[in-house]
Amino acid sequence: MSEENNTLGMQMLNIELQKVSLGALILALGMLVDNAIVVLMES
């Protein structure tokens, strides 16, 4: 049921799965860069 609700919500907001995947990738890269900066600052 949850998957059906998600699909319906994405259709109503006109969001494609590619946009969601791209957003997740950007978020993951941002976290990676942030962690790398913290590691460099600690050493």
Buried (B, 14 or more C-beta within 10 A) or exposed (E): EEEEEEEEEBEEEEEEEEEEEEEEEEEEEEEEEEEEEEEEEEE
